[in-house]
């Protein structure tokens, strides 16, 4: 067996041990990018290499392979990338005052290191630190809005329910208000997306830095019908939203920019460089179109072709 195949077999064993139902042939095809027949050969190799492999025929008429007990911890692959990812996520959580998440990520990172031999743990930490030292964060000019960690933790706990939240908002001596949190928009200035039943059924944005105190109530509630944070956030380019400003936006580009985008047969804008397209247009609800209105494809002054991108804000 080649070294690469041995690594794939080890990964397959970990998948079969960690997933409650095990892995199916379709899971293997997707995970390893192999054909159905190759996936069958991999399950045969799994059966031959491990004595504790079980097969389960599920109700969806698929067969699943599962390891009855996880493989020995000494067979763990190198964890540098995992440790790097956990460390970055933990630092980000601390910067956003999400101390609960930061502690959980750090505990998970420490647990991975504890399962390695001292030599491997030292090497993994050194490699991860070398990568982290080369990563920087582009900061927006100006002061950073400070969040209260205790308030952030209470908000996250309320979202988990979901539970109603009693907050002191605006000033420290303001009258408490009860709100129903629907989501948290993190950005240069973070907002709690919530509904205040005593006021209206409208979804409101509460600045997190203006919440002076928060208390999770033992009162559950139902989200607004059809509400999803992804769709709500996509209605604006930033975290703050004003319903009065929501509508169609058309971006027009001068000749130099238009040369980079050309009409495709299906009517959308095409570009030979996908990365460039991604830089030009990165808003979730925007779409590339050709402006076919009589005066829309020319600049009225210089009669130059203009590219139009329709989106929403």
N, C-alpha and C positions, 0 to 999 in steps of 0.2 A: 504493500500500500504506500502511495506517495505521501509526502509530508502534507501537501495541501488537502488530500483526501482525509488524512488523519485529523486535521484541524476541523474539517467539515463534520466528520463523525462526532467529534467532541462537542461541537456546537449543537448538533442534532440531539445528542444525549442530554445536554442541558435544557434544550427546549422541551423534550419529552418529560423531563423530571419537573420542570417548573410550571408547566401548564396543567391546570386541573384535569382537563379531559385528555391531554396528550396532543399529538400532532397527526394530521392527516396527510395524504399524498399531496393534496392541493396546498396545504401549508408549506410543505417542503419545496414544492415547485416555485412558490412565490418567494420564500425566504432565500433560497439558494440560486434561483434563476435557472432551473434545470427542467428537463423534459419529464413527462409522466413516467417513462420507463426508467430514467435515471433515479427518480424518487423511489421507485420500487426497489432498485438495487441498494439504495441507501438504507431503506428499512430492513432489508435482508442483512446488510452489514451490521446494523444496530442489533438485530436479533443474535447475530453470531458473536458480537463482542461483549454483550452484557447479558447476564443470566436472569435479570429481574425485569425483563421487558414484558409488558402485558398488551394484548390487543383487545380493543373494545369496538363493537359494532353499534353505532349510535342510531338514534331515531331518524336522523337525516340520511340514513343508508350509507354513511361513510365509515370507514374503518380508521380508528385512531390507535397510535402506538404511544404507550406511556411507560416511563420507568417507575417501578413501584417505590423506589427509594432514590434519592439524588445521588449522583456519582460522588466519589470521594472529593473532599475539598482540595486535596493536593492536585487534582486535575484542573484546577481553575486556570483559565488563560490569563495572560498578562492584562493588568487592569489600568494601565496608564491613561488611556482615553476616557475610561469611565470615571476615574478619579479627577481628571481635568474637567469633565463635564459637570460633575457634582460640585467641585470647588467653584467653578464659574457661576453655577446656579445659586450656590450658597452666598457668594459675595453679592450677587444681584439682589437676592432676597434681603440681605442686610441693608443694602443701599436704599431699598424701598420700604424699610422699617417692618418687613415681614419676618420678625424674629422667630416665630413658630416654625415657619418653613425653613429658615436658615438653620435652626438647630436640628430639624429632622434630616436635612440634607447632609449636614456635618456628621451626624450619627451614622448615616448610611455609608458615608465615605470612610469613617473610622472603622466601621464593621468590615468593609472590604479589606482595609489595610491589616486588620487583626487576623484575617484568615490567611494572609501570606506569611511566608517565612521572613525573618528579619532582613535577610539579604534582598529578597524580592520586594519587600515593603520599602526599604531604603531606595532601591533603584526606581521603583514606581513613583515615589514621592519626588525624587530628583528630576526624573524625566517630566513629570507633570509640572513642577515648578519652573522648569526651563521653558515650557510652552507658555505658561501663564505669564512669565516675565516678558514674553514677546507680544502679549495682547494688550491693547489699549482700548480705552473707551472714549469715543468722541462726545464731548460734553457740549451742551447748548450754552452759549454765552449768558452770563447773568447768574444771579444767586439761585441756589437749589432750594426748592420748597421742602421744609422739614416736616415729616409726619410723626405723629405720636405712636410709638410701637404698641402701647396698650389699646389705643383706639383701633389700629389696624388689626390687631388680633381679635378684638371683639367683632369687627366687621366680618372677618373671615369666618368666625364661628357662627355668626348669624346667617351668612350665605350657605353654610353647610346644612342648615336645618331644612328649609329656610325658616328663620325666626324673625319676629319683629324686633326692632332696635329702638331704644329710647336714647336720643342724642341731645346734647346741648350744642346748639349751632349758632354761629355768628359772633357770639361773645360769651365770656365765661358766666355772666349773670343772666343769660337769656333763658326764657321759659323752655323746659324740655318739650320735645315733640317726638311722637312715635312715627316711625317710618318703616316701610317694607322694602328691604334691600333686594335689588335685582341683579346687581353686578358691580364690579370695580374696574374703572378705566385707569390704567397706570400710564403716566407720561410725565412730561416736565412739570405739569400740575395735575395731580390725580383727582378723580371725581368718583363719588359713590352714586351709582345710578339707583334711584329708589322712588317709591311712590309714597305720598303722605295722605293716607285715607281721609283725615280730617279736613284736608284742603281740597283735593280733587283726585280723580283717577289718572291724572296725567303723570307720565314718567318725568322725574326731575333729576337734575344733577346737583349734588352737594359737594362742595370743595372739601377734600379730606383735611386740608390744613386748617379749616375753619370749624372742624368738629372738635370741641374742647373735651367732651366726655361722651362715653357710649356705654350702654348696658344692654346685654342680650336678654330679651324677655322670653318667658316660656309660653310663647304664643306663635303658633305656626300660621302660615297664610299661603294663598295660591298666587303664583305669578300671573301677571297680566296676560290675557289670552293671546297666543301667537308671539309672545316676546322672546327674542333671542338676543344676547349681547352682541354677537357677531354682526347681525343685521343692523342693530341700533348703532354700533360703533362705525359701521361703514357709511353712515349718512353724513359724516363730516370728515374733514382731513385731519383735524386735531381731536383732542379729548373733549373739549367743550362743544356743545351744540346749541343752536338757536333755531327752533322750528321755522321761524319767519324767514330764515336765510336759506332754507333747504330748497333745492330746485336744480334744474339742469345747468351744467356749466360747459361751455365750449372753449377749448384751448385752440388758439390759432398760432401757427408758427410761420416765420418768415422763410424766404427761399432757402437760406442756408440750412435751416433745420429741416425743412420739408424734403430736402434731397436725401435725408437719412431714412425717411419713411416713404414707401411707395404703395399705391393701392393694390390690393390683392384681388384675385378673381371673385372671392366670396364677399367683397365689399369692405372687409376690415383692413387695417393698415398692416402692411408686412414690413419686415426688416431682415436683412441678412444676418444681423448680429442679435441673437436673443438677449444677450446681456444688456445691449444698448436699449432695446425695447423696454426692458425691465426698469432701466434708469429713467426713461422718458415717461413711462406710465406705470405706477405702482399702486394705484388706488383700487380697492376691492370691487367697487361697482362701476368703474370706468370701462369704456369699450372703445376700441379703435374703429373709426368709420371714415368713409370718404364723404366730404361735404359736397353734395351734388346740387345744392341750390344754385340758381343762375349766377348770382354774384358771389357765391361762397367760395369758389375755388381760386379766386384772384384777389390780389391786393389792389384796391381801387386806385391807389396812387401810382404804383409802379407796374401794375398788371403782372405781378409775379405769382406763381402758384403757391398756394398756402395749404398746409396740412391741418385738418381739424380733428380734434379728439373730443368726443362727447363723454361727459361723466356726470357725477352728481356730487353735491356738497350739502 
